[in-house]
Structure formats: C-alpha cells, structure tokens
C-alpha cells in the first residue's frame, strides 16, 4: 500500500516538474508579446488565386521564423483581412490594422491595384512597406520606405518588356512591325505603356495599339484584327482569363507573327499551362522564376517542396513557381532587416533595406532608390516541347527556357513563333 | 472582306452563347418578374460541375451540363419555394427579394471558394482547339459546339413555353394570376416549375462557358449586366426577342472589336440598348 502511495506521489511530483520544465523551456518564445505583421490580401475575387498562394508562402515563412525563435525573441503573428480584390477595401483595412489591431509591421497585399490604395495610409505613418508584385506603384508616390519584391527593375514600366524587344532586335531577318494589345486595367495598361516606349526606342513600327475591356469573352475578333495588320511581333498585356483567350484565339486564327507573348499573366500558372498544353509552344512570355538550372537559388527547392505540400487540396497553383517564392522572400527581407537592426524603428529598417543585398530564396535582392530592384530580372522564357494534358512536365527544367537576361539564359530562342 | 465575314460569324457564335446564359433569366426576370441576380452564379456552378466530372472522370462537359440539369431544376424549385414563403407571399419580393438573391450569389461564391479554392478551372475535350475552315471563314469548335448546344437548348425552351400547357401557363402567370387560377392551375406551382426550368438552363450554360474560357468563382459577376441587358433589350420575357438581342450584342461586340477597337465594344453594345429602349421602351419583342 505504502509503495503504491509513494509511487502516486512521485508520479504527481514528476508531472508537476515536467510541466514546470516545459513552461520554462518555452518561456522565451511564448511568454513574449507576439510581434504582429498586418496586411490585406486578395483571398476572394479575381486575384484570389494568387492571393491565397501568397498567403500559404507567408505562413511557411512564419512557421520557419517562429521555429528559429521568432523576431527579436517574439513569436510572429499575422493579422490579415480579405480585401476581396477590391481596391476600395484596402484603405479601411490598413487603418484598422494600424489603429485598432496595433500591428508592429505591415506588408502589402498582392498586385498593383491592391498596393496603391494602401500607400497614403502607410506613408502617413512613415512605415516601411515591403510590397508584393506592384508594377510602378511608387512612380507616383515616390515614397522612400517602399520596397517592391517583384524583379521588375528600376524602371518597372519599361523594364517589364525590355527583354521581349531586345530579343526581337537580335533576330534575323529583323522584325519591323509590332502590335500591342492590352486589357483595360491598371497593370496591363502600365505594361503596354512600357512596351510602346520600348518598341519606339527600338525602331519598330506600331501597326496596332488597342485595349480590350476585362469582360471580353471571345478574343478571335481581336486576333483577326491584329492579323489583318500583319505585324511581325505581337505584345500582349493581359490577365489570366484573357491570356487563355488570346492564346486559343491566336492558334485558331493561325496568327503568323514571328514573336507572340510578352506580358501575359496566367501562363505561369500550372492549371492553365496544363490546359493550353502544346498551344503554348514557342510563345515568349515574361516570368520571374522557372525550374531551369540557371535559377537554382539556395533554399528555393526546399521552399517549393514545403509549398507544394501545403498547397495540396487548397485549390491554388499546385507548383507555385510564379508568386509564392517572392511572397516568402519579401518577408525574408523584413526578417533580415529586423534581425540586423535589432529594432522595429521604421527609419533604421528603411536605411538598412536600402543599403543591403539580401540573400533570399529568389536569389540576391538589392533595392534601388525608388524601392524597385536595382537591376531588372524580368525573365523572358519560351515554352518548348510542351505535351498535352501533363502538369508534371512543368515541375522540372526544359519546358520554359530562359532566353533573357543573358546572365540567367538557359537556351536559345526558336524563331519564328508559328513554325 | 474576310475580316468582315469572320466578325459577323464570330459575333453570331458568341451571341448564341449569350442566349444560353440569358434564356433562364428571360424566364425568371422577364416572365416571372423575379430579379434573380444570382443567375450567373448558378452558371458558374454549372461550370464547376462540368470541370469536376471532366477532370476526374473525363466526361464531356456538354454531357455533364445536360445530365446535371435535372438536379439544377430541383435546386431551382427549392429556392423558389423559399423565396415564395419568405418574400412573395408577404408582398416583400421587390427589395427583400433582390437582397435574397444577392445573398444566394455570395453564398455560392464563398462555397465554391471554400470547397474548390480560387484557382482557374478549365476543361479538356478532344474537339476543343480544333477548327473548321470554310474558305476564309474559320470556325473554332470551342465556339461552334457552344453555338449548337445553346441554339438547341434555347429552341427547346421556346418550343416548350409556346407549345405546351405548362409552358403557356408560365407565360400566363405573370400576366394574369387570377385568370390562371380560374383555369385550374396553381400559380405557385407553375412559378416553381418555371424557376426550376430557368435554373436548369444554367447547368448547360455553365458547361458551355468553361469550354470557351477559364472559370473562377467570382466570374459570374461579369455576366450580370450583360444578361440583364439582353433580357431587357429582347423585350422582357420574349424568348425570340432575347435570342435576337443576344445575337445583336454578340455581333456588335465582335464587329466593334474587329474594326474600331475592342475597348469600344461594351459602350457600343450598351449604347445600342439605350437607343433601342428610347425608341421602343418595351424592348425589341416586348408588348407595348
């Protein structure tokens, strides 16, 4: 009896000790006040596909950083709200984040249209603003604490399409005429404006230059109108549904341009790549990361493995090559700045971010004075040997050959487009 | 010349698809006077069902649209019952009913997002991506198949409404409910059937939409204005009028895209709507 009672007491004591030990061990992380990072994100609406994928990547970063003890010894928490891809919802979200939720740091939602409305609020509070895929947002605001992770370069509007036109200039016989067509929306109009400037600088004659409404269903009349002008190059700036429509219409009409593509959003997404299949072959389009050997940055494969596991069953891009590595990287930038300055002082963080070259899963990132990448790395990739109905083929190299910039080149162009 | 002919042909193909999207709305909004703002959201549900069975079992999207139509009919009939009990019976259908269908639309979108996510969905079929070339006229099967199916469905609905007792009762219920009751028909049951029929058409329209282009949960919003405009232009409830209006909008959009610039297409199409209503307020085939 005695030994049984002793055993029970010992067990209780051991349990209490274990509990106390557990509390002590985890005290540095869990006792500290959480460090809150606030943002709005497009989780519903037209940009939700990218927004949800970005959130998965950001949550992977949060798990990674908390595993290392958090930031400044504090566990990282996210406070975020769905902006439903509606720019009008963004200002009240950031107002609430700053005045009610009292977040310590803010980062942006995804996309130009969602970033721009947050700028006046963030600027009023003089906050560092890492942003995710905004095209030339800071051209108007000229805010010196804006840091944009998309590798569009110091002059985003023109750098976006520079590669397309530089590649065209290298071809023989040299193309002479170009058609520019874009969706009537913020990003696409900016991309088309840059393409227009690049085309004129390169001496191409613009024979077609029109926009289409985002509600367009059938693109064959547009492609036929372009084909009637017989352009050598066709530069398209469009969002995913339009990009699919333009590619299908171009193949159905039998577009005879020598180069076709440029600024089509959506051709980077695995589901669309699988559906379009061989219709993609020879299209030259922008991209930011593809699984070519020249872009094998430290940590990117490990990150993508985590992302692809986390993305299963969530109805987002299963491969995650386009946006997720950058959504992880813009938080890596913030992480390094906070750790290096040991501070949340926005001035110190901004100064550090301006002078530092950051090592991230998307390679080295150095910001220029306007908060864009100091050097452009907008890739021009060409779809090659794409087979029908096979998503797995896009997971490895050989299907999206990097043609531009030369530093990251993994193959030569097939020219003309419609062989 | 070839650009001109191709613009007309593309417009007709597109217009037939618009008719498929709008035919159900011509019944609910045009004939039953129910502002079903959620109609395009049901079209998106049709697209998702086509996608699910196409991607998992390899079924043809059109076949899925037709097979799923009876289920859509039942859902439509149930929704009308709820709408009738909550609003129509108490005479609150105007504003509260509109809010109800807004709610239905948002619920559909959110459920699709929660269950299937927000990625773009597409279907594959052996004939998609192929063309029929008749001289200089190109007919992409991606648009020809929706044209044929949409035409057949619209014609079937029109024949049903104009040749059968139930169809004529549907036409009558909006005009003189009391007279219909005197003829021995139950107006509520007739409207329930009509609403079910209207929602059944969205199953087929959805399968056609996803053949034309990629679909995501909120895409239905793009078609709200267009579908209502087509029904109003056609004359609020006239199926032949709705078809003519859909073809007109399709051809105008295609023609303007080809010759003036695609950004003008909605302005010209809706301008045509305004001019028509100014000259003929009851629409093309509406009763004055």
Interface residues (C-beta under 8 A of the other chain):
Chain A: X43 X44 X45 X46 X48 X49 X51 X52 X85 X184 X210 X211 X212 X213 X214 X215 X216 X217 X218 X220 X221 X222 X224 X225 X228 X240 X241 X244 X245 X248 X249 X251 X252 X253 X254 X266 X269 X271 X272 X275 X279 X314 X315 X316 X317 X389
Chain B: X3 X6 X7 X10 X11 X13 X14 X17 X109 X110 X113 X116 X117 X118 X119 X120 X121 X122 X123 X124 X129 X131 X138 X140 X142 X143 X212 X213 X214 X216 X217 X218 X219 X222 X226 X253 X254 X255 X257 X258 X259 X261 X262 X263 X265 X266
